[in-house]
Amino acid sequence: MITLVVGTNRPGSRARAVSKHLEEIYCDLGVKLTTLDLANLPPEIFNPNSYEETPASFAPFQKAITDSHGLVIVTPEYNGSVPGILKYFIDMLDFPVSFERRPVCFVGVAKGMWGALRPVEQLQLIFGYRNGYIYPERVFMPHVDQLLDDAGRLKDSSLIDRLKKQAAGYVEFVEHIKQVKLR
């Protein structure tokens, strides 16, 4: 199983629209995929006491991470960085079990010209620090508003092909590292 993390809780997020494409791509590959949308985090996780005692309502999020063979992170760029909600989510996950030797793949989306290069690089540092295995083929989507139609579907077939190529390569990467068959 692979877990896809929608790295924002913003309503109408382009990261969420792109995640829908990724769900379809992994489904077409025959891979079981669980999606964690950070918009669905339980409100009590934001209580400062959560650092000391994680609320029981966070358990399904933790389980989706620890039960997965690999993670796909879709991150937008907010002010040249990772969305605060994504960093907070990472901080709330159990250490070291959440990322230790877990393959991680990245897709960046941004309104700007670099396609979330900065937040993906920042996440690579974080996951590397936590001993995750970084899949090197990243996909960046600059000017994401121009890439999506009114229904939130990607218009650029070459970009869809890049996402498909990344997904197929990532599945092989995970299978090799974890010695499991995902398909």
C-alpha positions in Angstrom: 0.0 0.0 0.0 1.1 3.5 -0.8 -0.2 6.6 1.1 -0.7 9.8 -0.8 -0.6 13.0 1.4 -2.4 16.1 0.1 -0.1 18.6 1.8 -2.6 21.4 2.5 -5.9 22.0 4.1 -6.8 25.0 1.9 -10.3 24.8 0.3 -10.1 24.5 -3.5 -6.5 23.5 -3.4 -4.7 22.8 -6.7 -2.7 20.2 -4.8 -6.0 18.3 -4.1 -6.9 18.5 -7.8 -3.5 17.1 -8.8 -3.9 14.4 -6.2 -7.0 13.2 -7.9 -5.0 12.5 -11.0 -2.4 10.6 -9.0 -5.1 8.5 -7.4 -6.2 7.5 -10.9 -2.7 6.8 -12.1 -1.9 4.5 -9.2 -5.2 2.8 -9.6 -4.4 2.2 -13.3 -1.1 0.6 -12.1 -3.1 -1.7 -9.8 -1.6 -0.2 -6.6 -3.6 0.1 -3.5 -3.5 3.8 -2.5 -4.7 5.5 0.6 -5.2 9.3 0.5 -4.7 11.4 3.5 -6.1 14.9 2.9 -4.9 17.3 5.6 -8.2 19.1 5.3 -9.6 16.2 7.3 -7.3 16.4 10.3 -9.2 16.3 13.5 -9.6 19.8 15.0 -8.3 18.6 18.4 -4.9 17.9 16.9 -4.3 21.6 17.0 -4.7 21.8 20.8 -1.2 22.6 22.2 -1.6 19.6 24.6 -1.5 17.3 21.5 2.3 17.5 21.7 2.2 15.7 25.0 -0.7 13.3 24.3 -1.8 12.8 20.7 -5.6 12.6 20.4 -7.1 9.2 19.6 -8.7 10.8 16.5 -5.3 11.2 15.0 -4.7 7.4 15.1 -6.1 6.7 11.5 -3.6 9.2 10.1 -0.7 7.7 12.0 -1.8 4.2 11.0 -2.0 5.2 7.3 1.6 6.3 7.5 3.0 3.4 9.4 1.1 0.8 7.5 2.2 2.1 4.1 5.1 0.8 2.1 5.8 4.3 0.6 4.6 7.9 0.7 3.7 10.3 -2.1 3.6 13.9 -0.9 1.8 16.5 -3.0 2.9 19.9 -1.7 2.0 23.4 -2.8 4.3 26.3 -2.2 3.2 28.8 0.4 5.5 31.8 0.7 8.5 30.0 -0.7 8.1 27.1 1.7 6.1 24.1 2.9 2.5 24.7 4.0 2.5 25.0 7.8 -0.2 22.3 8.1 2.1 19.8 6.3 5.0 20.6 8.6 2.8 20.3 11.6 1.4 17.0 10.4 5.0 15.7 10.0 5.8 16.9 13.5 2.8 15.1 15.0 3.7 11.7 13.6 5.6 9.1 15.7 9.3 9.2 15.6 11.2 7.3 14.3 8.7 4.7 12.9 6.8 7.0 10.6 9.6 7.7 8.1 12.5 5.4 9.0 13.5 3.5 5.8 10.2 4.5 4.2 10.4 5.5 0.5 9.1 9.0 -0.2 8.1 10.6 -3.6 7.3 14.3 -4.2 5.1 16.3 -6.5 5.2 20.1 -6.2 2.5 22.5 -7.4 2.8 26.3 -7.4 1.4 29.4 -9.0 4.9 30.6 -9.5 7.6 29.7 -12.1 9.5 27.1 -10.0 6.6 24.7 -9.4 7.3 24.3 -5.6 11.0 23.5 -6.0 11.7 25.1 -2.6 9.2 23.2 -0.5 10.1 19.9 -2.2 13.7 20.5 -1.4 12.8 21.4 2.1 10.8 18.2 2.5 13.7 16.1 1.1 15.8 17.5 3.9 13.2 16.7 6.5 12.6 13.2 5.3 16.3 12.6 4.8 16.9 13.7 8.3 14.2 11.2 9.4 16.0 8.4 7.4 13.4 8.2 4.7 14.5 6.9 1.2 14.0 9.8 -1.2 12.8 8.8 -4.7 14.9 11.1 -7.0 12.4 11.7 -9.8 10.3 14.7 -8.7 7.6 16.4 -10.7 7.2 20.1 -10.5 4.2 22.0 -11.8 4.8 25.7 -12.3 2.0 28.1 -13.1 -0.5 25.4 -11.9 -3.5 27.6 -12.5 -2.7 27.5 -16.3 -2.3 23.7 -16.2 -5.8 22.9 -14.9 -9.1 23.3 -16.7 -12.3 24.7 -15.0 -13.1 21.2 -13.7 -9.6 20.9 -12.0 -8.3 18.4 -14.6 -4.8 18.6 -16.0 -4.8 19.9 -19.6 -1.2 19.0 -20.5 -0.8 15.4 -21.7 3.0 15.5 -21.4 2.6 16.5 -17.7 0.2 13.6 -17.2 2.8 11.3 -18.9 5.5 12.6 -16.5 3.3 11.8 -13.5 2.6 8.3 -14.9 6.4 7.7 -15.5 7.1 9.0 -12.0 4.5 6.7 -10.5 5.6 3.6 -12.4 9.2 4.2 -11.4 8.3 4.9 -7.8 6.3 1.7 -7.5 9.4 -0.2 -8.7 11.5 1.7 -6.2 9.2 0.8 -3.4 8.9 -2.8 -4.4 12.7 -3.1 -4.6 13.3 -1.5 -1.2 10.5 -3.1 0.6 10.7 -6.4 -1.3 6.9 -6.5 -1.6 4.7 -6.6 -4.7 2.4 -3.7 -4.8 0.6 -4.8 -8.0 
